[in-house]
Amino acid sequence: MPPRKSKRVIAASNTNEIEGPGICGLPTELFDEVCLYLKPVDILNLGCVNRRLASLTTAESRIWTVLYQSSELPPIPQSMSQLVTAKKVLALISRVGCAFCPTKSKQVDWQTLQRLCSKCMKKRRNLEPAIVGDEFRDWSKEMKESQNISESDRRFQLEVVRIQRKRDIIDRFATMDPPITEEILECCSEFHRVCNVATPLTNRVFTNVLRTLGPNIKAIRVIATIIEWYLLLHAEAMEGIPEQWSNYMNVDTLIGSRCFRYTAEERAYYSKFHILAFDILKDYAWNDVFPTFDSSPYLKEIKDVVCDPYERFCNAEKDLLRRLPHLEQELAEIKNSPLSMSEVILKFVDRDTSVIEYEEMVKEKLIVERIHKVIIQFPSITFSPVFKIKTLGATEWFSRNRQFFDIKTDSWDEVAAKASWETWNTIMTARKASIYRHIIINCKPALLQDVPDRYAADMNYHIDHFEGLQEWPLLADFDTTALCLVRWDLWEAFNVIDYSEPSYCFRGLDVLKEEANNELTAIAEEYNESKCLETFARFYNQKRVMAVSEGDVIMEEYFESKGMNYTTGFQDMNTYSRWNQVMMNRLQNVAEKLCPQLPLRCFFMLLQEVQGNGKEADFKNARLLLEYLLPSNKSFNTSKAIKKFESYLNKLVDHLSIHWMNEDGDSITENSLDSMQ
């Protein structure tokens, strides 16, 4: 059995024994002078070494007074110098650590003379101040402001060090061979982290920076080189092709793929080229000089890809000129228009674009160009789903004068086309003037008086505008204010716009507007003036009724039942309250019998339906229900109403039940129902 190892005994050292006189043996005056070169925190730590040093660094020591004065802090008032010493203040500023928890913090609450972290500061907002009195309160405010300024200065100095460190790193990389540019460094994910250290750059530190950024720099250089090579290859492949066909390719196009002209075929080729170029560069170090690019192995393949849209365009253009040689000038104008050519290029980016599609595109462009030459207002034109010119009567005129717009024949005569349009426009102007005349003559005069807020803008502006219209000379004998008011209500009927607003569709204004348009733009042989005037009068009347009733459909029905319209005015409202009460009672009876669990919600849902605010697509059932509920229907019966519209009403109740299935009771009170009645 091997002998047991004996434990080594080390004699305990006597920490109180100091070889030689040391710092403790210095005279007090000399010790004080030495301490003035130290930071307050170092003196505080020195005072914790032994009793001798503790006695030399007491609060009464001259050291703290001199250090406090040199720190440029607000002077401590004489009246509280016994409670607040220079040592205590410097200790609060110099040390780190919250007074109530282990958190490291340098925040000082000068009211309580304690260091507190943010969390404890919030918890102990109501701590009593260390000293009561205005003088201490003022001094604590000054100390807080002074500390904030000192902290700002410290942060500013640290930021200066960081900025200089970043500049030094950039400069060192720039002197390398090959030079590493600032743009490359900015793309490195670790660059900002290594720059954000408030330590000056040394050779040893820069070696660590190289080790950190090297892989990033290589990856970025490889990607940048591949893009550079591809742009050179693309430019060489596009040599001899017009710039408007080749100027789409740039760094943003390759990185973001945001260009519509960057075809799927070219994207696939670039991915392939990226792999080939990466194989060439992968074995180079991050600071090696990369080889010169040789494009010859790739040139033929890329030409087949990137030149294809332009070659197909050239073939389509040649084919079109061979069949329609008279379009040579028009096609040249299209090629000289950057906007037109951008559309052509986008068209041929699609490999499936045929010669016929190109011909159709040219046809549409020439039609638009010729229409804009004839109709000076530059109307918008749609070709799909149906051809339409957004100017009153223009589509009808076009359909009767197609010979001017047939690109297959050399029949374009701008002078004749303009003369034809002017003739038709004169006819349209006369018809519109007769409509104004008919409505104003038959309208109740009170409805043709201007009232505040009738127009969003000033009436004088509308008068000036109307006097510039073509129909004004034919209507100069009428009051211009009355003409403007009528025009305001007929504006939709005089314009080629599509109605989609539910309130218009519910009242049939969309159908009435289309009917009015058709009557107004009918050819001379089919034009029926009396029918046209009657249709526009109905449209105007509906607009006036909607304005007077403020969109209340039930009031509109009341006007109709009383024979009130734009010719009689809408003054007789004596019996409307009773009419509306009967309507509400009938609606309430239907709701209570239809849905006894939710009668109030059912009532308001039905009210929405008959007011034209329901969800039905064509409002057919809603209009029929409204007519059945009207007081003018003497045969009304609640049970018959539910049976008559059973399918429609059941769908509404089902929707209501699903919508409110997770709620209890009605959210609308009986009082709210009474107020509506």
C-alpha positions in Angstrom: 0.0 0.0 0.0 1.6 3.3 -1.1 2.3 5.9 1.6 -0.4 8.6 2.0 0.5 12.0 0.7 0.9 14.5 3.5 -1.0 17.8 3.2 1.2 20.7 2.4 1.1 23.3 5.2 1.5 26.9 4.2 2.1 29.5 6.9 -0.5 32.2 7.1 0.7 35.5 6.0 0.1 38.6 8.2 -1.7 41.1 6.1 -1.1 43.8 8.7 2.6 43.5 8.2 3.8 45.9 5.5 7.3 45.7 4.2 8.9 49.1 4.4 7.1 52.4 5.1 4.7 52.0 2.1 1.7 54.3 1.4 0.5 54.1 5.0 3.8 55.5 6.2 3.5 58.7 4.1 2.9 62.0 5.9 -0.8 63.1 5.8 0.0 66.1 3.6 1.9 64.0 1.1 -0.8 61.3 1.1 -3.4 64.0 0.4 -1.4 65.3 -2.6 -1.1 61.7 -4.0 -4.8 61.1 -3.7 -5.7 64.3 -5.7 -4.3 62.4 -8.8 -6.8 59.5 -8.2 -10.4 59.1 -9.1 -12.9 59.3 -6.2 -13.9 55.7 -6.6 -10.2 54.7 -6.2 -9.8 56.7 -3.0 -13.0 55.1 -1.7 -11.6 51.6 -2.4 -8.3 52.6 -0.9 -10.1 53.5 2.3 -11.4 50.0 2.6 -7.9 48.4 2.8 -7.0 48.9 6.4 -7.7 51.2 9.4 -4.8 53.5 8.7 -6.1 54.3 5.1 -9.6 54.5 6.4 -8.6 57.2 8.9 -6.8 59.2 6.1 -9.9 59.2 3.9 -12.7 60.2 6.3 -15.4 62.6 5.3 -13.5 65.4 7.1 -10.4 64.9 5.0 -9.2 67.8 2.8 -9.1 65.3 -0.1 -12.9 65.3 -0.6 -13.2 69.1 -0.5 -10.6 69.6 -3.2 -12.0 66.8 -5.4 -15.5 68.2 -5.0 -14.4 71.6 -6.0 -12.5 70.3 -9.1 -15.6 68.3 -10.2 -17.5 71.6 -10.9 -20.5 70.3 -9.0 -23.0 72.7 -7.4 -21.6 73.8 -4.0 -23.1 72.2 -0.9 -25.0 74.8 1.2 -23.3 75.6 4.5 -26.5 74.9 6.4 -26.5 71.3 5.6 -22.8 70.5 5.3 -23.0 68.3 8.4 -25.5 66.0 6.8 -24.4 66.2 3.2 -20.6 65.8 2.9 -18.5 66.0 -0.2 -17.4 62.4 0.3 -21.0 61.2 0.4 -21.9 63.1 -2.8 -18.8 61.8 -4.6 -19.5 58.3 -3.4 -23.1 58.5 -4.8 -21.7 59.6 -8.1 -18.8 57.2 -8.3 -20.1 53.9 -7.1 -22.5 51.6 -8.9 -25.4 49.7 -7.4 -29.0 50.2 -6.3 -29.6 50.8 -2.6 -32.5 48.3 -2.5 -31.6 45.5 -5.0 -28.6 44.0 -6.7 -29.1 45.8 -9.9 -26.2 47.9 -11.2 -27.3 51.5 -11.5 -25.7 55.0 -11.5 -29.0 56.8 -11.2 -29.1 59.0 -8.0 -32.3 60.2 -6.4 -31.0 63.5 -5.0 -34.1 64.0 -2.9 -33.3 60.9 -0.8 -29.5 60.8 -1.5 -29.7 57.2 -2.7 -28.8 55.3 -5.8 -31.9 53.7 -7.3 -32.4 51.6 -10.4 -35.4 52.4 -12.7 -37.6 49.7 -11.2 -37.0 50.8 -7.6 -37.3 54.4 -8.6 -40.9 53.7 -9.7 -41.7 51.6 -6.6 -40.4 54.2 -4.1 -41.7 57.4 -5.6 -43.1 58.4 -2.2 -39.9 58.2 -0.2 -39.3 61.1 2.3 -36.6 63.5 1.3 -33.3 63.2 3.2 -33.5 66.8 4.4 -36.6 69.0 4.6 -36.3 72.5 3.3 -36.3 74.7 0.3 -32.5 75.1 0.3 -32.0 71.3 0.0 -34.8 71.0 -2.6 -33.1 73.6 -4.8 -29.7 72.0 -4.4 -31.0 68.6 -5.3 -32.5 70.0 -8.5 -29.2 71.6 -9.4 -27.4 68.3 -8.7 -29.8 66.4 -11.0 -29.3 68.9 -13.8 -25.6 68.8 -13.4 -25.5 65.0 -13.5 -27.6 64.9 -16.6 -25.1 67.3 -18.3 -22.2 65.2 -17.2 -23.8 62.1 -18.5 -24.5 63.8 -21.9 -20.9 64.8 -22.1 -19.7 61.3 -21.3 -22.0 59.8 -24.0 -20.9 62.4 -26.5 -17.2 61.5 -25.8 -18.0 57.8 -26.3 -19.8 58.5 -29.5 -16.7 60.5 -30.8 -14.6 57.4 -30.0 -17.0 55.2 -31.9 -17.1 57.5 -34.9 -13.3 57.6 -35.1 -13.0 53.9 -34.7 -15.4 53.3 -37.6 -13.4 55.8 -39.7 -10.2 54.1 -38.9 -11.6 50.7 -39.8 -12.9 52.0 -43.2 -9.5 53.7 -43.9 -7.5 50.5 -43.1 -9.7 48.4 -45.4 -9.4 51.1 -48.2 -5.6 50.8 -48.2 -5.7 47.0 -48.9 -5.1 45.4 -52.3 -7.8 45.0 -53.6 -9.3 47.9 -51.6 -12.4 47.0 -49.6 -14.9 49.8 -50.1 -17.2 51.3 -47.5 -20.2 50.1 -49.4 -19.0 46.5 -49.0 -18.4 47.0 -45.3 -21.8 48.5 -44.8 -23.4 45.4 -46.2 -21.6 43.2 -43.7 -23.9 42.0 -40.9 -21.1 42.3 -38.2 -19.7 45.7 -39.4 -21.9 47.9 -37.2 -21.3 45.7 -34.2 -17.5 45.9 -34.4 -17.7 49.7 -34.9 -20.1 50.2 -32.0 -17.4 49.7 -29.4 -16.1 52.8 -27.6 -12.4 51.7 -27.8 -9.8 53.1 -30.1 -8.6 50.9 -32.9 -5.2 49.2 -32.4 -3.4 46.6 -34.5 -4.5 43.8 -32.3 -8.1 44.9 -32.3 -8.0 45.3 -36.1 -6.7 41.7 -36.4 -9.9 40.6 -34.6 -12.0 42.8 -36.9 -10.4 41.0 -39.9 -11.2 37.6 -38.5 -14.8 38.7 -37.8 -15.6 40.4 -41.1 -13.6 38.2 -43.5 -16.4 35.7 -44.3 -19.0 38.5 -44.7 -16.7 40.5 -47.0 -16.0 37.4 -49.3 -19.7 36.6 -49.6 -20.6 40.3 -50.5 -17.6 40.6 -52.9 -18.7 37.3 -54.7 -22.3 38.5 -55.1 -21.2 41.9 -56.3 -18.8 40.4 -58.8 -21.4 38.0 -60.1 -23.8 40.9 -60.7 -21.1 43.0 -62.3 -20.2 40.1 -64.6 -23.8 39.6 -65.6 -24.4 43.3 -66.3 -21.3 43.2 -68.6 -22.5 40.1 -70.3 -26.1 41.5 -70.7 -24.7 44.7 -72.2 -22.6 42.8 -74.7 -25.5 40.5 -75.7 -27.8 43.6 -76.2 -25.2 45.4 -78.4 -26.9 46.8 -81.5 -30.4 46.6 -80.0 -32.3 50.0 -79.3 -31.7 51.3 -75.8 -35.4 51.3 -74.9 -35.3 47.5 -75.2 -32.2 47.0 -73.1 -32.1 49.7 -70.5 -34.2 47.7 -67.9 -31.2 45.7 -66.6 -29.5 47.1 -63.5 -28.5 46.1 -60.0 -32.0 46.7 -58.6 -33.5 44.5 -61.3 -31.2 41.6 -60.4 -31.5 41.9 -56.6 -35.2 42.8 -56.3 -36.6 41.3 -59.5 -39.0 44.3 -59.6 -38.9 44.9 -63.3 -41.8 43.5 -65.4 -39.4 43.2 -68.4 -37.2 40.8 -66.5 -38.7 37.7 -68.0 -39.0 34.3 -66.4 -36.6 32.9 -69.0 -34.0 35.5 -68.1 -34.5 34.9 -64.4 -33.8 31.2 -65.0 -30.7 32.0 -67.0 -29.4 34.3 -64.3 -29.8 31.6 -61.7 -27.8 29.3 -63.9 -25.1 31.9 -64.5 -24.9 32.6 -60.8 -24.0 29.0 -60.1 -21.4 28.9 -62.8 -19.8 32.2 -61.6 -19.8 31.1 -58.0 -17.9 27.9 -58.9 -15.2 30.2 -60.4 -14.9 32.4 -57.3 -15.5 30.0 -54.4 -11.8 29.1 -53.8 -10.6 32.7 -53.7 -9.8 34.3 -50.3 -11.8 37.3 -49.2 -8.9 39.7 -49.9 -7.7 38.1 -53.2 -7.9 39.8 -56.5 -10.7 38.2 -58.5 -10.1 37.1 -62.1 -11.1 39.1 -65.2 -14.4 38.0 -66.7 -14.4 36.2 -70.1 -17.9 36.4 -71.6 -17.3 34.3 -74.7 -18.5 30.9 -73.3 -21.9 32.5 -72.3 -22.6 34.9 -75.1 -24.6 32.8 -77.5 -27.0 31.3 -74.9 -27.8 34.7 -73.3 -28.5 36.3 -76.7 -31.1 33.7 -77.4 -32.8 34.6 -74.1 -32.6 38.4 -73.8 -32.9 39.3 -77.5 -36.0 37.2 -78.1 -38.7 39.8 -77.2 -37.1 42.4 -79.6 -36.7 39.9 -82.4 -40.3 38.8 -82.1 -41.4 42.5 -82.2 -39.4 43.1 -85.4 -40.9 40.1 -87.0 -44.5 41.2 -86.0 -43.8 44.7 -87.3 -42.5 43.5 -90.6 -45.5 41.2 -91.1 -47.9 44.1 -90.3 -46.1 46.5 -92.7 -46.1 43.8 -95.4 -49.9 43.5 -95.2 -50.7 47.1 -94.3 -48.0 49.3 -95.8 -50.0 52.5 -95.3 -49.4 52.2 -91.6 -45.7 52.9 -91.9 -46.0 56.5 -90.6 -48.2 55.5 -87.7 -45.9 52.7 -86.6 -43.0 55.1 -86.7 -44.8 57.5 -84.4 -45.5 54.6 -82.0 -41.8 53.7 -82.0 -40.9 57.3 -81.3 -43.3 57.5 -78.3 -41.6 56.2 -75.0 -45.0 55.6 -73.4 -46.3 53.6 -76.4 -43.1 51.6 -76.7 -43.1 50.7 -73.0 -46.6 49.1 -73.6 -45.3 47.3 -76.7 -42.2 46.0 -74.9 -44.3 44.7 -72.0 -46.5 43.0 -74.5 -43.6 41.1 -76.1 -42.1 40.1 -72.8 -44.8 37.4 -72.9 -43.6 34.7 -75.3 -47.2 33.9 -76.3 -47.8 37.3 -77.9 -48.8 36.7 -81.5 -48.7 38.9 -84.6 -52.5 39.2 -84.4 -52.3 40.5 -80.8 -49.8 43.1 -81.9 -52.0 44.1 -84.8 -54.9 44.5 -82.3 -52.8 46.6 -80.0 -51.8 48.9 -82.9 -55.4 49.1 -83.9 -56.5 50.2 -80.4 -53.7 52.8 -80.2 -54.6 54.3 -83.5 -58.2 54.4 -82.6 -57.4 56.2 -79.4 -55.1 58.6 -81.1 -57.6 59.5 -83.9 -60.5 59.9 -81.4 -58.4 62.3 -79.4 -57.7 64.3 -82.5 -61.4 64.5 -83.3 -62.9 64.9 -79.7 -60.8 67.7 -78.2 -61.8 66.9 -74.6 -59.5 63.8 -74.6 -62.1 61.3 -73.3 -61.1 58.1 -71.6 -61.7 55.0 -73.8 -62.3 51.4 -72.8 -62.1 48.4 -75.2 -63.0 45.6 -72.7 -65.5 44.2 -71.9 -67.2 46.5 -74.4 -66.0 49.4 -76.4 -67.0 52.7 -74.8 -65.9 56.3 -75.2 -66.6 58.2 -71.9 -68.2 61.3 -73.7 -71.9 61.6 -74.2 -72.9 60.4 -77.7 -69.3 59.6 -78.7 -69.7 55.8 -78.7 -72.9 56.1 -80.8 -71.1 58.4 -83.3 -68.1 56.1 -83.5 -70.3 53.1 -84.3 -71.8 55.0 -87.3 -68.4 56.3 -88.5 -66.2 53.3 -88.3 -64.8 54.0 -91.8 -62.5 56.7 -90.3 -61.0 54.1 -87.9 -60.5 51.0 -90.0 -56.7 50.5 -90.0 -57.0 47.9 -92.8 -57.9 50.6 -95.3 -56.2 53.9 -95.9 -59.4 55.8 -95.1 -58.3 58.2 -92.3 -59.5 61.7 -93.1 -59.1 63.9 -90.0 -60.9 66.9 -91.5 -63.9 64.9 -92.5 -64.0 63.1 -89.1 -63.9 66.4 -87.2 -66.7 67.8 -89.4 -68.8 64.7 -88.8 -68.3 64.9 -85.0 -69.1 68.7 -84.9 -72.3 68.0 -86.7 -73.3 65.3 -84.3 -72.2 67.4 -81.3 -74.3 70.3 -82.5 -77.4 68.0 -82.6 -76.6 66.7 -79.1 -76.2 70.3 -77.8 -79.6 71.2 -79.2 -81.2 68.2 -77.6 -79.7 69.0 -74.2 -80.9 72.6 -74.4 -84.4 71.4 -75.1 -84.2 69.2 -72.0 -83.2 72.1 -69.8 -86.0 74.2 -71.3 -88.6 71.5 -70.8 -87.7 71.0 -67.1 -87.4 74.7 -66.2 -90.7 75.5 -67.8 -92.5 72.8 -65.9 -90.7 72.9 -62.6 -92.1 74.5 -59.5 -90.3 77.9 -59.3 -89.4 77.4 -55.6 -87.3 74.4 -56.5 -85.1 76.6 -58.8 -84.0 79.0 -56.1 -80.5 78.8 -54.7 -80.3 77.8 -51.1 -77.2 77.7 -48.8 -75.0 74.6 -49.1 -76.8 73.5 -52.3 -73.4 73.5 -54.0 -70.1 72.5 -52.4 -68.5 75.6 -54.1 -69.7 79.1 -54.8 -72.7 79.6 -57.1 -70.9 82.3 -59.1 -68.3 79.7 -60.2 -71.0 77.4 -61.5 -72.7 80.3 -63.3 -69.4 81.3 -65.0 -68.8 77.6 -66.0 -72.3 77.2 -67.4 -72.0 80.3 -69.5 -69.0 78.7 -71.2 -70.9 75.6 -72.3 -72.0 75.0 -75.9 -75.7 75.0 -74.9 -75.6 78.4 -73.2 -76.4 80.5 -76.4 -79.6 78.4 -76.8 -80.6 79.0 -73.2 -79.6 82.6 -72.7 -83.2 83.7 -72.1 -83.4 81.6 -68.8 -82.1 82.4 -65.4 -78.6 81.0 -65.1 -79.0 80.1 -61.5 -82.0 77.9 -62.4 -80.0 76.3 -65.2 -77.1 75.5 -62.9 -79.5 73.9 -60.3 -81.1 71.7 -63.0 -77.6 70.8 -64.4 -76.6 69.7 -60.9 -79.4 67.1 -60.8 -78.9 66.0 -64.4 -75.2 65.7 -64.3 -75.1 61.9 -64.0 -77.7 61.5 -66.9 -75.5 63.7 -69.1 -72.4 61.7 -68.5 -71.2 58.2 -69.5 -70.6 56.7 -66.0 -71.7 53.4 -64.4 -73.8 53.4 -61.3 -73.0 51.0 -58.5 -74.3 52.9 -55.5 -77.0 50.7 -53.8 -79.4 53.6 -53.1 -79.4 54.5 -56.9 -80.0 50.9 -57.9 -82.8 50.4 -55.3 -84.7 53.3 -56.8 -84.0 52.2 -60.4 -81.9 55.3 -61.2 -79.3 53.2 -62.9 -81.8 51.8 -65.4 -83.5 55.2 -65.8 -80.1 56.9 -66.5 -79.2 54.3 -69.2 -82.6 54.8 -70.7 -82.1 58.6 -70.8 -78.7 58.2 -72.4 -80.1 56.0 -75.1 -83.0 58.4 -75.8 -80.7 61.4 -76.0 -78.1 59.7 -78.3 -80.5 58.0 -80.7 -79.9 58.7 -84.4 -82.2 61.2 -86.1 -84.5 58.5 -87.6 -85.1 56.9 -84.2 -85.0 60.0 -82.0 -88.3 60.6 -80.1 -88.1 64.1 -78.5 -91.2 63.7 -76.3 -90.1 60.4 -75.0 -86.6 61.8 -74.3 -88.0 64.8 -72.5 -90.3 62.6 -70.4 -87.4 60.2 -69.4 -85.1 63.1 -68.3 -88.0 64.7 -66.4 -88.5 61.4 -64.5 -84.8 61.3 -63.7 -84.8 64.9 -62.5 -87.9 64.3 -60.5 -86.3 61.3 -58.7 -83.2 63.3 -57.9 -85.4 66.2 -56.5 -87.5 63.7 -54.4 -84.3 62.2 -53.0 -82.9 65.6 -52.1 -86.1 66.8 -50.4 -86.7 63.6 -48.5 -82.9 63.3 -47.6 -82.9 59.7 -48.8 -85.9 58.6 -46.8 -87.6 56.0 -49.1 -90.9 56.0 -47.1 -91.2 59.8 -47.5 -90.5 59.4 -51.2 -93.4 56.9 -51.5 -95.6 59.4 -49.6 -94.8 62.1 -52.2 -95.7 59.7 -55.0 -99.0 58.7 -53.3 -100.0 62.4 -52.9 -99.1 63.1 -56.6 -96.3 65.5 -55.5 -93.4 65.9 -57.9 -91.1 68.6 -59.3 -94.0 70.3 -61.0 -96.1 70.7 -57.9 -93.5 71.0 -55.2 -93.3 69.1 -51.9 -95.0 71.4 -49.4 -98.0 69.3 -48.2 -96.6 67.3 -45.3 -99.7 67.5 -43.0 -100.6 63.8 -43.1 -97.0 62.4 -43.4 -96.7 61.6 -39.7 -99.8 59.4 -39.7 -98.7 57.8 -43.0 -95.3 57.0 -41.5 -96.9 55.7 -38.3 -99.1 53.2 -40.2 -96.0 52.0 -42.1 -94.0 51.5 -38.9 -96.9 49.6 -37.2 -97.1 47.3 -40.2 -93.4 46.7 -40.2 -93.4 46.1 -36.4 -96.3 43.6 -36.7 -94.4 41.6 -39.4 -91.2 41.7 -37.3 -92.9 40.5 -34.1 -94.6 37.6 -35.8 -91.7 36.7 -38.0 -89.0 36.6 -35.2 -90.6 36.8 -31.7 -87.2 36.1 -30.1 -85.5 39.2 -31.5 -88.4 41.5 -32.6 -86.6 44.8 -32.3 -83.5 43.6 -34.3 -85.8 42.1 -36.9 -87.7 45.4 -37.1 -84.6 47.4 -37.8 -83.3 44.8 -40.3 -86.6 45.0 -42.3 -86.5 48.8 -42.1 -83.0 48.7 -43.6 -84.3 46.4 -46.4 -87.2 48.6 -47.4 -85.0 51.7 -47.2 -82.7 50.3 -49.9 -79.8 49.4 -47.5 -80.1 45.7 -47.6 -77.9 43.0 -49.0 -80.0 41.7 -51.9 -78.3 42.1 -55.2 -81.2 43.3 -57.3 -83.4 44.7 -54.5 -86.4 43.0 -56.3 -87.9 41.5 -53.1 -87.1 44.5 -51.0 -89.1 46.8 -53.4 -92.0 44.4 -53.6 -92.1 44.2 -49.8 -92.0 48.0 -49.6 -95.0 48.3 -51.9 -97.0 45.7 -49.9 -96.3 47.5 -46.6 -97.3 51.0 -47.8 -100.5 52.5 -46.3 -101.9 52.9 -49.8 -102.2 49.0 -49.9 -105.6 48.6 -48.3 -105.5 44.8 -48.5 -102.4 44.6 -46.1 -102.4 41.6 -43.8 -99.5 40.6 -41.5 -99.9 36.8 -42.0 -100.3 37.2 -45.8 -97.3 39.4 -45.9 -95.1 36.8 -44.2 -96.5 34.0 -46.5 -96.2 36.1 -49.7 -92.5 36.8 -49.0 -91.7 33.7 -47.0 -88.5 32.6 -48.7 -87.0 36.1 -48.7 -88.0 36.8 -45.1 -86.7 33.4 -43.8 -83.3 34.1 -45.3 -83.2 37.4 -43.5 -84.2 35.9 -40.2 -81.6 33.1 -40.6 -78.9 35.7 -41.2 -80.0 37.7 -38.2 -80.0 34.6 -35.9 -76.5 33.6 -37.0 -75.2 37.1 -36.6 -76.6 37.5 -33.0 -76.5 33.9 -31.8 -73.8 34.6 -29.2 -75.6 37.6 -27.6 -78.4 37.7 -25.1 -81.4 40.1 -25.3 -82.1 43.1 -27.5 -79.6 45.9 -27.6 -82.3 48.4 -28.7 -84.9 49.5 -26.3 -88.6 50.0 -26.8 -88.1 53.8 -26.3 -85.8 53.9 -29.3 -88.5 52.1 -31.4 -91.1 54.6 -30.2 -88.8 57.5 -31.1 -88.5 56.2 -34.7 -92.2 55.8 -35.0 
